[in-house]
Amino acid sequence: MRKWYGHDVGKWAEFKQRYFAELDAAPDALKELRAHLRQGKVTLLYAASETEHNNAVALKAYLGRPPPTL
């Protein structure tokens, strides 16, 4: 999906929507990360030169929401 996005800011809203849907579908993948968040500060790394529109920014926004109910 990051290849599809290609850091095209015009696709940012749809990228976040698709990324959030993928994360919603894989709650077990986030269990360890959420456990670390409960313990304190977590640093999200990214390799993009774009600092405001990248997967780490999207992940931070996702993690700031309440977990989805399944």
N, C-alpha and C positions, 0 to 999 in steps of 0.2 A: 504494500500500500504506500510506503514511503516513496517508492519509485514512481508510482502513479502521481503522487502529490508533487514531487520534484521541486519543492520549495516555491511553488507558484502561489503567491499570497491570495490570488483570486480563488483558489481551491481550499483555502484555510478552513472555512466553516464546514465544508463537506468532509474534509480530512478529519476534523475533530469528531464530527458525527459518526463517521465510519470507524474511527479509532475507538471511540467510546463504546460502540456496539460490539467491537471485537473484545474489548476488555470486559464488558458485561457478560459476554458468552464464555469467558474463561476465569471465573472467580477464584479458582484454586491457584491460578498463576500469580495472583496478587496477595495471597495469604501471608507469605513471608514478608513482602514489602510492607503491608499494613501492620504486621507485628513490629517491624523496625520503627515505623512511624509512631506507634504507641510508646516506644521507649525513648524517643527523642528525635533529633534532627537527622534528616536523610538528604544526601546530595544526589541530584539527578544530573547525569552527564550527557552531553550530546556532541556530535562532531560537525554540525552544521555551522556555517558562518552567520546565518540568520539567527539573531538572538531572541526575537519576539514570536517567531512562527516556526517552531520545530517540535519534534515528538516529546521532548522533555517538558516543554511549556504545556503541551496538551495533557501529558500524564499528570503534571502538577494540578492542573485544573480538574482533571478527573478525580484525583485522590482527594481533592477538597470537597467533593460532593459526598453525601451519605451513600454507603454501599447499596447497590440495587437489591431489591427483594426478588427472590426467584421462587 
